[in-house]
Amino acid sequence: MGRWWGLWSMNRIALVLLTATCTLLGQDAKAIVTEVQQRARVDSEQYEGLLQVTDSAGKVSEKSWTYERVGSHGNSRSLIRFKSPANVKGVALLIINHPDRASEQWMWTPNLHRERRIALQDRITRFFGTDFSFEDLDERDLENFDYSYKGEEVIDGEVCWKIESKPKPVRRSQYTSSVLWIRKSNYTYAQIENYSGGKLVRQLKYNDMVKVQGIWTARLLVMQDFRRKSHTTLKLDSTRYNSAIPEERFTLQALRRQQ
């Protein structure tokens, strides 16, 4: 009886410890992603981007845009405006992120001299011939996802935490899950893989990390679309943080004026 009781007690203790460990790892997964956002927290961001889109046949086309953003993560406003080539020059996308509901996305097309709202069901489509979808340009609200710790893995020579995130029912997404690789050395993303129904559809890599005004910044982003067998390289230049940018620039009225 005493031996049986001892084994039962040990098994109970082991089960309690295992449950506590799994709970802790789940909490740590979210804490790690939260720390990533905290370390990158800024009042504003600006950069000039050069995009090279390579299709499945290896043909390369180039685009360029300017990017501006103000506000805290999840409650911010951002503006992307194409500079070239001529057929997309002046096209702009205004994104108004909300912490408690889906973002608003408005696209301005100067040739038509009108703006249109991007419906939620249309955000799975590509953003003007790049391998980024409209949804990929949104900010992730931490509270709209569940996180689980999947161990550690080396990506491009860097030891990374591997974390899986799944959207909660309140978050409409084309992706059923994402896997995040976060560098342990500086809490920055190394890679994100997005899945739909268990199938890998897009992968985003963060390369050429440098410190800009004390913020670790990826100067080279590579988005690969596995369904289209194409990829887009985004090179960031002239990145600036915490500059004074009037919030009035991030309105529909300003979108129509700035051409």
Rosetta silent file (secondary structure, phi, psi, omega in degrees, C-alpha in Angstrom):
SEQUENCE: MGRWWGLWSMNRIALVLLTATCTLLGQDAKAIVTEVQQRARVDSEQYEGLLQVTDSAGKVSEKSWTYERVGSHGNSRSLIRFKSPANVKGVALLIINHPDRASEQWMWTPNLHRERRIALQDRITRFFGTDFSFEDLDERDLENFDYSYKGEEVIDGEVCWKIESKPKPVRRSQYTSSVLWIRKSNYTYAQIENYSGGKLVRQLKYNDMVKVQGIWTARLLVMQDFRRKSHTTLKLDSTRYNSAIPEERFTLQALRRQQ
SCORE:     score description
SCORE:     0.000 S_00000001
   1 L     0.000  -45.902 -178.386    0.000    0.000    0.000 S_00000001
   2 H   -63.028  -39.395  179.799    2.786    2.418    0.997 S_00000001
   3 H   -67.468  -43.544  179.252    4.706    1.780   -2.222 S_00000001
   4 H   -60.830  -42.339  179.614    1.576    2.176   -4.368 S_00000001
   5 H   -64.266  -38.541  179.140    0.703    5.404   -2.570 S_00000001
   6 H   -65.220  -42.785  178.189    4.219    6.695   -3.062 S_00000001
   7 H   -64.436  -41.719  179.387    4.142    5.978   -6.796 S_00000001
   8 H   -61.824  -42.420  179.839    0.697    7.569   -7.093 S_00000001
   9 H   -64.392  -41.914  179.348    1.915   10.666   -5.242 S_00000001
  10 H   -63.986  -40.804  178.623    5.007   10.935   -7.449 S_00000001
  11 H   -64.756  -38.772  177.609    2.881   10.629  -10.573 S_00000001
  12 H   -62.887  -44.515  179.595    0.529   13.329   -9.285 S_00000001
  13 H   -62.277  -43.382  179.837    3.462   15.634   -8.574 S_00000001
  14 H   -61.944  -40.907  179.360    4.907   14.961  -12.032 S_00000001
  15 H   -64.801  -42.045  178.950    1.524   15.716  -13.633 S_00000001
  16 H   -62.911  -43.073  179.919    1.194   18.961  -11.659 S_00000001
  17 H   -65.313  -40.395  179.024    4.725   20.018  -12.658 S_00000001
  18 H   -64.309  -43.956  178.302    4.080   19.154  -16.306 S_00000001
  19 H   -61.908  -43.444  179.317    0.829   21.126  -16.314 S_00000001
  20 H   -63.587  -40.197  179.799    2.537   24.094  -14.645 S_00000001
  21 H   -64.327  -45.156  179.390    5.407   23.940  -17.154 S_00000001
  22 H   -62.378  -40.524  178.002    3.035   23.867  -20.126 S_00000001
  23 H   -63.559  -42.561 -179.520    1.085   26.811  -18.673 S_00000001
  24 H   -63.724  -42.824  179.456    4.302   28.733  -18.070 S_00000001
  25 H   -62.948  -38.772  176.980    5.535   28.091  -21.591 S_00000001
  26 H   -62.710  -42.291  177.797    2.222   29.339  -22.980 S_00000001
  27 H   -66.734  -40.549 -179.673    2.502   32.507  -20.908 S_00000001
  28 H   -63.975  -36.149  179.590    6.158   32.924  -21.883 S_00000001
  29 H   -58.564  -47.647  178.199    5.279   32.638  -25.575 S_00000001
  30 H   -67.563  -37.731 -179.962    2.988   35.645  -25.338 S_00000001
  31 H   -63.305  -37.020  179.286    5.464   37.457  -23.079 S_00000001
  32 H   -65.223  -46.483  179.518    8.214   37.027  -25.687 S_00000001
  33 H   -64.291  -37.308  176.812    6.046   38.471  -28.481 S_00000001
  34 H   -62.266  -41.117  179.604    5.005   41.313  -26.165 S_00000001
  35 H   -65.716  -35.541  176.172    8.663   42.102  -25.484 S_00000001
  36 H   -57.556  -46.805 -179.354    9.357   42.201  -29.229 S_00000001
  37 H   -68.401  -38.801 -179.102    6.723   44.904  -29.617 S_00000001
  38 H   -62.852  -42.036 -177.996    7.854   46.812  -26.522 S_00000001
  39 H   -70.069  -24.154  179.459   11.466   47.030  -27.715 S_00000001
  40 L   -98.185   10.520 -175.488   10.343   48.315  -31.110 S_00000001
  41 L   -68.845  124.387  178.224    7.917   50.838  -29.619 S_00000001
  42 L  -141.531  162.284  177.412    8.210   54.272  -31.264 S_00000001
  43 L   -82.974  -27.520  179.111    5.968   57.306  -31.715 S_00000001
  44 E  -156.920  161.233  179.952    6.568   57.452  -35.452 S_00000001
  45 E  -147.675  141.791  176.589    8.405   55.716  -38.280 S_00000001
  46 E  -142.621  143.906  170.546    9.421   56.720  -41.801 S_00000001
  47 E  -160.279  165.644  171.942   11.372   55.037  -44.568 S_00000001
  48 E  -110.396  129.621 -174.650   11.813   54.845  -48.327 S_00000001
  49 E  -116.854  135.690  173.414   11.323   51.373  -49.772 S_00000001
  50 E  -110.093  123.711 -178.093   12.577   49.745  -52.965 S_00000001
  51 E  -110.806  132.349  173.868   10.644   46.627  -53.982 S_00000001
  52 E  -119.083  115.454 -177.559   11.871   43.987  -56.398 S_00000001
  53 E  -102.784  121.465  179.724    9.179   41.501  -57.415 S_00000001
  54 E  -111.028  116.977 -177.132   10.392   38.237  -58.966 S_00000001
  55 L   -83.040 -177.870 -174.950    7.703   36.144  -60.638 S_00000001
  56 L   -65.346  -20.918  178.691    7.655   32.366  -61.159 S_00000001
  57 L   -91.998   -0.624  179.529    9.528   32.732  -64.472 S_00000001
  58 L    90.371    2.694  178.608   12.319   34.776  -62.863 S_00000001
  59 L   -74.657  133.969 -176.074   11.230   38.103  -64.365 S_00000001
  60 E  -110.768  131.951  173.214   12.006   41.028  -62.040 S_00000001
  61 E  -125.393  151.036 -176.468   10.009   44.264  -61.789 S_00000001
  62 E  -117.352  144.521  173.301   10.733   47.201  -59.501 S_00000001
  63 E  -138.672  159.780  174.172    8.534   49.511  -57.498 S_00000001
  64 E  -139.545  149.035  178.366    9.271   52.118  -54.860 S_00000001
  65 E  -146.207  165.124  169.847    7.193   53.637  -52.087 S_00000001
  66 E  -110.549  147.569 -177.712    7.386   55.878  -49.057 S_00000001
  67 E  -129.847  133.303  175.962    6.098   54.722  -45.696 S_00000001
  68 E  -135.999  145.577 -178.574    4.984   56.810  -42.727 S_00000001
  69 E  -150.012  140.071  174.844    3.424   55.717  -39.442 S_00000001
  70 E  -135.519  153.965  176.290    2.320   57.425  -36.220 S_00000001
  71 E   101.825  170.292 -179.400    0.813   56.139  -32.971 S_00000001
  72 E   -81.381  158.680 -176.515    1.234   53.175  -30.663 S_00000001
  73 L   -60.011  130.917 -179.805    1.169   49.596  -31.909 S_00000001
  74 L    86.358  -10.965  178.858   -2.365   48.443  -32.631 S_00000001
  75 E  -138.744   48.214 -171.451   -3.702   51.986  -32.404 S_00000001
  76 E  -120.835  173.368  173.658   -1.733   53.614  -35.185 S_00000001
  77 E  -129.817  134.917  178.893   -2.114   55.146  -38.616 S_00000001
  78 E  -133.049  154.525 -177.052    0.172   54.369  -41.533 S_00000001
  79 E  -137.998  122.945  174.572    0.445   55.628  -45.091 S_00000001
  80 E  -111.911  129.354  179.628    2.111   53.927  -48.043 S_00000001
  81 E  -133.709  125.219 -179.616    2.501   55.925  -51.237 S_00000001
  82 E   -73.495  139.950  175.977    4.047   54.618  -54.467 S_00000001
  83 E  -104.221  -30.295 -179.045    6.734   56.745  -56.150 S_00000001
  84 E  -159.295  159.947    0.068    7.411   54.541  -59.191 S_00000001
  85 L   -74.201 -176.331 -172.525    6.889   53.181  -61.802 S_00000001
  86 L   -61.409  -32.572 -174.634    4.714   55.705  -63.590 S_00000001
  87 L   -73.803  -11.873  176.837    1.638   53.459  -63.800 S_00000001
  88 L  -122.575    1.513 -178.226    1.329   53.287  -59.998 S_00000001
  89 L   -57.646  128.995  179.354    2.866   56.637  -59.018 S_00000001
  90 L    93.001  -16.533  175.938    0.693   58.397  -56.463 S_00000001
  91 L   -63.001  133.805 -174.218   -1.331   55.310  -55.522 S_00000001
  92 E  -136.155  151.504  176.174   -1.621   55.325  -51.740 S_00000001
  93 E  -127.018  120.621  176.717   -2.894   53.088  -48.965 S_00000001
  94 E  -103.000  125.947 -179.752   -4.066   54.546  -45.668 S_00000001
  95 E  -119.220  123.374  177.256   -4.344   52.071  -42.781 S_00000001
  96 E  -112.679  106.230 -177.749   -6.099   53.015  -39.541 S_00000001
  97 L   -87.070  139.561  178.445   -5.443   50.344  -36.920 S_00000001
  98 L  -121.990  140.750 -179.252   -7.825   49.857  -33.991 S_00000001
  99 L   -73.523  -21.365 -172.066   -7.065   47.877  -30.802 S_00000001
 100 L  -116.084    3.844  179.193  -10.599   46.498  -30.460 S_00000001
 101 L  -160.470  174.784 -177.970  -11.707   45.836  -34.044 S_00000001
 102 L   -62.401  151.048  179.511  -10.462   45.304  -37.577 S_00000001
 103 L   -70.171  162.328  170.298   -8.420   48.025  -39.182 S_00000001
 104 E  -101.374  135.922  176.034   -9.730   50.395  -41.831 S_00000001
 105 E  -127.500  127.015  179.902   -7.896   50.394  -45.163 S_00000001
 106 E  -125.990  130.033  179.145   -8.449   53.057  -47.796 S_00000001
 107 E  -111.650  131.732  178.957   -6.752   53.098  -51.193 S_00000001
 108 E  -106.401  127.081  177.390   -6.370   56.261  -53.241 S_00000001
 109 E  -117.008  107.346 -173.499   -5.979   55.971  -57.018 S_00000001
 110 L   -63.365  -34.403 -179.663   -5.032   59.343  -58.547 S_00000001
 111 L   -61.584  -34.698  178.503   -5.953   58.382  -62.145 S_00000001
 112 L   -90.758  -12.448 -179.081   -9.514   57.736  -61.014 S_00000001
 113 L    53.120   48.076  177.464   -9.374   60.591  -58.519 S_00000001
 114 E  -155.786  159.360  175.082  -11.188   58.576  -55.895 S_00000001
 115 E  -111.648  155.766  174.520  -10.597   56.460  -52.831 S_00000001
 116 E  -140.031  146.034  179.262  -12.152   53.103  -52.021 S_00000001
 117 E   -83.677  134.488  178.581  -12.348   51.130  -48.820 S_00000001
 118 L   -84.687  112.764 -178.852  -10.694   47.700  -48.861 S_00000001
 119 L   -68.659  154.387 -178.438  -13.297   45.230  -47.583 S_00000001
 120 H   -56.515  -40.877 -177.176  -12.214   42.543  -45.120 S_00000001
 121 H   -70.549  -14.440 -179.438  -12.902   39.770  -47.615 S_00000001
 122 H   -94.894   -0.996 -174.475  -10.627   41.473  -50.175 S_00000001
 123 L   -81.076   -0.990  174.353   -7.559   41.644  -47.930 S_00000001
 124 L   -82.197  -11.832 -176.300   -6.350   38.232  -49.010 S_00000001
 125 L   -78.932  160.608 -179.562   -5.473   39.719  -52.425 S_00000001
 126 E   -69.611  146.820  177.702   -2.003   40.924  -53.406 S_00000001
 127 L   -90.021  101.679  175.639   -1.121   44.548  -52.809 S_00000001
 128 L    45.549   56.526  172.070   -0.448   46.057  -56.235 S_00000001
 129 L    77.475    2.046  175.871    1.493   43.200  -57.758 S_00000001
 130 L   -91.222  176.289  177.478    3.716   42.528  -54.735 S_00000001
 131 L   -92.581    5.544  170.785    3.747   39.314  -52.709 S_00000001
 132 L   -86.716  133.035  171.559    2.356   41.170  -49.684 S_00000001
 133 E   -86.869  167.379  176.638   -1.389   40.868  -49.240 S_00000001
 134 L   -59.758  -37.594  179.754   -3.429   43.744  -47.849 S_00000001
 135 H   -64.127  -34.374 -178.834   -3.743   41.800  -44.593 S_00000001
 136 H   -63.554  -18.261 -178.608    0.056   41.497  -44.314 S_00000001
 137 H   -89.006   -7.428  176.039    0.243   45.293  -44.018 S_00000001
 138 L   -74.479  163.133  171.895   -1.954   45.331  -40.895 S_00000001
 139 L   -95.518  142.818 -179.474   -0.572   45.361  -37.354 S_00000001
 140 L   -84.884  122.871  173.213   -1.147   42.298  -35.173 S_00000001
 141 L   -85.384  118.037 -175.204   -3.122   42.923  -31.996 S_00000001
 142 H   -54.124  -36.792 -174.677   -1.630   40.563  -29.394 S_00000001
 143 H   -72.847  -10.072 -179.517   -4.961   39.989  -27.676 S_00000001
 144 H   -94.735    9.254 -177.891   -6.491   38.584  -30.867 S_00000001
 145 E  -134.871  150.830  170.416   -4.135   35.593  -30.984 S_00000001
 146 E  -102.430  138.746 -175.710   -3.299   32.529  -28.905 S_00000001
 147 E  -119.751  143.406  175.616    0.398   31.704  -28.555 S_00000001
 148 E  -138.761  139.559 -177.201    2.201   28.435  -27.852 S_00000001
 149 E   -82.499  129.666 -176.871    5.903   27.787  -27.315 S_00000001
 150 E  -117.760   15.300  176.831    7.456   25.299  -29.751 S_00000001
 151 E   101.555 -157.429 -179.215   11.069   25.253  -28.570 S_00000001
 152 E  -124.871  152.561 -179.144   14.217   26.753  -30.064 S_00000001
 153 E  -154.981  147.897  178.905   15.712   26.616  -33.534 S_00000001
 154 E   -91.014  124.453  176.296   18.673   28.167  -35.345 S_00000001
 155 E  -121.808  119.133  179.341   17.749   30.464  -38.245 S_00000001
 156 L    51.191   42.291  175.924   20.596   31.915  -40.338 S_00000001
 157 L    83.077   -0.216 -178.703   23.061   31.258  -37.523 S_00000001
 158 E  -110.317  132.853  175.093   20.890   32.856  -34.814 S_00000001
 159 E   -74.163  127.429 -175.303   19.273   30.926  -31.957 S_00000001
 160 E  -127.523  147.595  164.741   15.565   31.726  -32.033 S_00000001
 161 E   -74.976  141.176  176.961   12.477   31.027  -29.998 S_00000001
 162 E  -111.934  119.243 -173.885    9.883   29.233  -32.099 S_00000001
 163 E  -130.469  133.743  176.160    6.323   30.302  -31.327 S_00000001
 164 E   -99.769  136.268  175.694    3.042   29.363  -32.961 S_00000001
 165 E  -123.459  141.751  178.106    0.194   31.853  -33.067 S_00000001
 166 E  -130.279  133.525 -179.492   -3.411   31.177  -33.984 S_00000001
 167 E   -67.957  138.816  173.658   -6.078   33.834  -34.533 S_00000001
 168 L   -74.021  164.389 -178.450   -8.963   33.868  -32.087 S_00000001
 169 L   -55.085  -28.408 -178.353  -12.514   33.736  -33.519 S_00000001
 170 L   -72.308  -17.167 -177.270  -12.772   37.537  -33.249 S_00000001
 171 L  -101.063  109.777  176.488   -9.847   37.930  -35.649 S_00000001
 172 L   -79.909  126.586 -177.279  -10.738   37.288  -39.285 S_00000001
 173 L  -149.182  149.661  173.690   -7.679   36.090  -41.151 S_00000001
 174 L   -75.612  -15.565 -177.871   -6.727   34.204  -44.292 S_00000001
 175 L  -101.039  131.751  176.533   -4.153   32.371  -42.151 S_00000001
 176 L   -82.813  -23.121  176.022   -5.178   29.578  -39.793 S_00000001
 177 E  -162.192  160.290  175.262   -1.813   29.756  -37.998 S_00000001
 178 E  -136.538  147.797  174.492    1.582   31.423  -38.103 S_00000001
 179 E  -115.169  125.509 -176.573    4.977   30.321  -36.816 S_00000001
 180 E  -108.843  129.907  171.333    7.240   33.080  -35.486 S_00000001
 181 E  -107.296  120.594 -175.098   10.998   32.772  -35.091 S_00000001
 182 E  -119.679  123.839 -178.670   12.308   35.422  -32.674 S_00000001
 183 E   -63.254  129.320  179.452   16.018   36.020  -32.128 S_00000001
 184 L   -70.941  -27.278 -174.551   17.015   35.419  -28.515 S_00000001
 185 L   -69.049  -33.038 -174.310   19.899   37.884  -28.800 S_00000001
 186 L  -145.011   11.655  178.146   17.800   41.002  -29.431 S_00000001
 187 L    55.722   48.531  174.694   14.078   40.077  -29.491 S_00000001
 188 L  -122.108  154.496  177.830   13.623   40.692  -33.209 S_00000001
 189 E   -71.218  135.488  171.912   11.808   38.607  -35.780 S_00000001
 190 E  -100.635  -35.412 -175.108   14.009   36.385  -37.925 S_00000001
 191 E  -164.591  145.718  173.447   11.215   34.714  -39.873 S_00000001
 192 E  -132.454  129.171  175.191    7.432   34.314  -39.978 S_00000001
 193 E  -113.179  131.373 -179.247    5.646   31.492  -41.772 S_00000001
 194 E  -110.669  132.767 -175.189    1.924   31.796  -42.486 S_00000001
 195 E  -118.931  148.840  173.377   -0.251   28.721  -42.968 S_00000001
 196 E  -130.120  114.495 -178.138   -3.715   28.129  -44.382 S_00000001
 197 L    60.227   33.432  179.410   -5.314   24.813  -43.497 S_00000001
 198 L    84.911   -1.892 -178.593   -1.930   23.404  -42.514 S_00000001
 199 E  -106.170  131.001  178.474   -0.308   24.408  -45.813 S_00000001
 200 E   -68.611  122.829 -177.906    2.528   26.943  -45.928 S_00000001
 201 E  -114.033  -34.779  179.008    1.420   29.856  -48.125 S_00000001
 202 E  -142.796  148.188  175.823    3.752   32.756  -47.268 S_00000001
 203 E  -134.756  131.598  178.800    7.102   33.261  -45.562 S_00000001
 204 E  -118.229  124.827  179.755    8.564   36.594  -44.451 S_00000001
 205 E  -113.008  141.617 -179.496   12.265   36.874  -43.584 S_00000001
 206 E  -111.761  111.740 -175.214   13.906   39.781  -41.737 S_00000001
 207 E  -124.583  172.357  177.853   17.535   40.310  -42.774 S_00000001
 208 E    54.317   61.717 -177.049   20.369   42.859  -42.560 S_00000001
 209 E   -79.503  129.103  176.099   19.648   43.902  -38.964 S_00000001
 210 E  -138.490  159.019  175.303   21.114   47.242  -37.835 S_00000001
 211 E   -91.023  124.829  176.032   20.444   49.618  -34.973 S_00000001
 212 E  -120.052  114.290 -178.421   18.731   52.838  -36.002 S_00000001
 213 L    52.457   38.888  176.799   18.314   55.343  -33.164 S_00000001
 214 L    83.774    0.594 -178.402   18.646   52.478  -30.704 S_00000001
 215 E  -109.390  123.412  174.387   16.006   50.309  -32.449 S_00000001
 216 E   -64.318  125.872 -172.394   16.987   47.043  -34.110 S_00000001
 217 E  -132.239  132.015  174.073   15.745   47.396  -37.681 S_00000001
 218 E   -82.785  122.778  178.848   15.603   44.980  -40.617 S_00000001
 219 E   -93.165   -4.932 -179.116   16.821   46.747  -43.740 S_00000001
 220 E  -140.340  116.897  177.183   15.911   43.826  -45.986 S_00000001
 221 E  -114.528  137.116  178.897   12.562   41.990  -45.960 S_00000001
 222 E  -126.746  115.200  177.442   11.807   39.046  -48.247 S_00000001
 223 E  -104.959  122.543  179.709    8.215   37.871  -48.691 S_00000001
 224 E  -112.207  130.649  177.265    7.785   34.572  -50.531 S_00000001
 225 E  -105.253  110.478 -174.701    4.439   33.399  -51.909 S_00000001
 226 L   -76.771  -22.665  178.162    4.538   29.614  -52.249 S_00000001
 227 L   -74.629  -41.434 -178.940    1.302   29.384  -54.194 S_00000001
 228 L   -87.891  -13.079 -176.817    2.427   31.814  -56.892 S_00000001
 229 L    57.808   46.071  178.973    6.087   30.725  -56.663 S_00000001
 230 E  -134.907  166.523  176.620    7.153   34.352  -56.536 S_00000001
 231 E  -149.676  154.968  179.878    8.862   36.594  -54.016 S_00000001
 232 E  -124.470  129.433  176.418    9.237   40.270  -53.205 S_00000001
 233 E  -104.497  125.981  179.414   12.335   41.875  -51.726 S_00000001
 234 E  -114.515  116.390  178.805   11.804   45.127  -49.822 S_00000001
 235 E  -104.044  125.658 -178.594   14.895   47.231  -49.109 S_00000001
 236 E   -95.301  137.312  178.678   14.506   49.997  -46.515 S_00000001
 237 E  -137.495  152.439  176.239   16.462   53.238  -46.782 S_00000001
 238 E    55.930   41.537  179.805   16.525   56.511  -44.815 S_00000001
 239 E   -71.306  134.885  178.905   14.681   54.984  -41.862 S_00000001
 240 E  -137.908  142.429  177.753   13.827   57.488  -39.131 S_00000001
 241 E  -119.755  152.432  171.692   12.023   57.098  -35.821 S_00000001
 242 L    58.834   31.843  171.952   10.231   59.520  -33.519 S_00000001
 243 L   -83.690  157.753  179.059   10.151   62.416  -35.968 S_00000001
 244 L   -79.630  110.717  177.882    7.351   64.939  -35.696 S_00000001
 245 L  -121.671  120.353 -179.593    4.705   63.919  -38.252 S_00000001
 246 L   -61.467  131.575  179.317    1.345   65.740  -38.164 S_00000001
 247 H   -66.158  -19.580  179.388   -1.506   63.288  -37.592 S_00000001
 248 H   -63.782  -16.993 -179.803   -3.576   65.363  -40.031 S_00000001
 249 H   -74.622  -15.220 -175.319   -1.600   63.713  -42.845 S_00000001
 250 L  -105.590   53.196  178.727   -3.264   60.396  -42.052 S_00000001
 251 L  -131.845  164.030  177.828   -6.818   61.299  -43.067 S_00000001
 252 H   -64.203  -35.462  179.176   -8.938   60.769  -46.163 S_00000001
 253 H   -62.957  -43.759  178.809   -8.856   64.507  -46.833 S_00000001
 254 H   -68.994  -33.659  178.741   -5.053   64.519  -46.846 S_00000001
 255 H   -59.554  -38.879 -178.670   -5.026   61.363  -48.952 S_00000001
 256 H   -73.769  -32.690 -175.875   -6.933   63.193  -51.673 S_00000001
 257 H   -78.348  -40.006 -172.642   -4.721   66.301  -51.517 S_00000001
 258 L   -84.190  101.224 -178.336   -1.264   64.665  -51.508 S_00000001
 259 L  -120.331    0.000    0.000   -0.637   63.473  -55.032 S_00000001
